[in-house]
Amino acid sequence: MSSVDVGEVLQQAILAGAKVAAPLLIAMLAVGLIVSLLQAVTQINEATLGFVAKVAALVITMSMFGSFMLDQLSTLTLRLFDRLVAIGGS
């Protein structure tokens, strides 16, 4: 395996990781911003309020985008295994 192949595999892995993490990170960012604004406006400084809202958003996001994330990881895994078989030769 040449350095170009390693770079390509690494690029695919980073891209798949970004695709998998993006929905969760965006949801957590949005919920955190909304909760922070609510806490600033109402002057409620309760730490559990933000935690519960983020966990709820995480569950909802996972239920909505879970199949997409699993598909991305499965595709990456199959590409890596195909690459390993091509290198090892059977």
C-alpha positions as CSV (number, residue, x, y, z in Angstrom):
1,M,0.0,0.0,0.0
2,S,1.5,3.3,-1.1
3,S,1.4,6.5,0.8
4,V,-1.3,7.8,-1.7
5,D,-3.5,4.8,-0.8
6,V,-3.1,5.5,2.9
7,G,-3.9,9.1,2.4
8,E,-7.0,8.2,0.4
9,V,-8.2,5.8,3.1
10,L,-7.5,8.4,5.8
11,Q,-9.4,11.0,3.9
12,Q,-12.4,8.7,3.5
13,A,-12.3,7.9,7.2
14,I,-12.2,11.6,8.2
15,L,-15.1,12.4,5.8
16,A,-17.2,9.5,7.1
17,G,-16.5,10.6,10.7
18,A,-17.6,14.2,9.9
19,K,-20.8,12.9,8.2
20,V,-21.6,10.8,11.3
21,A,-20.8,13.5,13.8
22,A,-22.4,16.4,12.0
23,P,-26.1,15.8,12.8
24,L,-25.3,15.2,16.5
25,L,-23.0,18.2,16.8
26,I,-25.4,20.6,15.0
27,A,-28.3,19.4,17.2
28,M,-26.3,19.9,20.4
29,L,-25.1,23.3,19.3
30,A,-28.7,24.4,18.5
31,V,-30.1,23.1,21.8
32,G,-27.2,24.6,23.8
33,L,-27.7,28.0,22.2
34,I,-31.5,27.9,22.8
35,V,-31.1,26.8,26.4
36,S,-28.5,29.4,27.1
37,L,-30.7,32.2,25.7
38,L,-33.6,30.9,27.7
39,Q,-31.5,30.9,30.9
40,A,-30.1,34.3,30.2
41,V,-33.6,35.8,29.6
42,T,-35.3,34.1,32.6
43,Q,-32.2,34.2,34.8
44,I,-32.6,30.6,35.7
45,N,-29.1,29.1,36.3
46,E,-30.0,25.4,36.5
47,A,-27.3,23.1,35.1
48,T,-29.7,20.1,34.7
49,L,-32.0,22.1,32.4
50,G,-29.3,22.2,29.7
51,F,-28.3,18.6,30.3
52,V,-31.8,17.2,30.0
53,A,-32.6,19.2,26.9
54,K,-29.3,18.0,25.3
55,V,-30.0,14.4,26.1
56,A,-33.5,14.7,24.7
57,A,-32.1,16.3,21.5
58,L,-29.5,13.5,21.3
59,V,-32.2,10.8,21.5
60,I,-34.3,12.5,18.9
61,T,-31.4,13.1,16.5
62,M,-30.2,9.5,16.9
63,S,-33.7,8.2,16.1
64,M,-33.9,10.5,13.0
65,F,-30.4,10.1,11.6
66,G,-29.3,6.7,13.1
67,S,-29.8,4.8,9.9
68,F,-27.9,7.3,7.9
69,M,-25.0,7.2,10.4
70,L,-25.0,3.4,10.4
71,D,-25.0,3.4,6.6
72,Q,-22.0,5.7,6.4
73,L,-20.0,3.6,8.9
74,S,-21.0,0.4,7.1
75,T,-19.9,1.7,3.8
76,L,-16.6,2.8,5.1
77,T,-16.0,-0.5,6.8
78,L,-16.8,-2.4,3.6
79,R,-14.5,-0.2,1.6
80,L,-11.7,-0.8,4.1
81,F,-12.2,-4.6,4.0
82,D,-12.3,-4.6,0.2
83,R,-9.1,-2.6,0.2
84,L,-7.5,-5.1,2.7
85,V,-8.5,-8.0,0.5
86,A,-7.1,-6.3,-2.6
87,I,-3.8,-5.7,-0.8
88,G,-3.5,-9.1,0.7
89,G,-4.8,-10.9,-2.4
90,S,-6.8,-14.1,-2.1
